[in-house]
Amino acid sequence: MKEEIIRGSGNVYQDLKIPDADVRQFKAILAAEIIKNLDKKGLSVRKAQSLTGVPAADLSRIRNADLERFTSDRMMMILNKLGSRVEVSVRVKERKLEAVHA
């Protein structure tokens, strides 16, 4: 059996047809930046809590990619408290709508 390789869109949530794919992708990118920041500074979630005021449990949730409780703006605030500046660039594309049959 020959495997077929399909190039993804760059957004796994969109490829898997998960609702709110763009929001989930954005939050995943922010979470990855938070984790990278914590690792680069050698911060445990407890140390990061004292530095940022963000509960260690929330930072653990981010480390475990449990992002349902977080808004994008809260995640950007956490990055700011860790000493990073967030720049967001938005590009809007028209989406092909699938035909809806009644």
Disulfide bonds with the S-S distance in Angstrom:
none
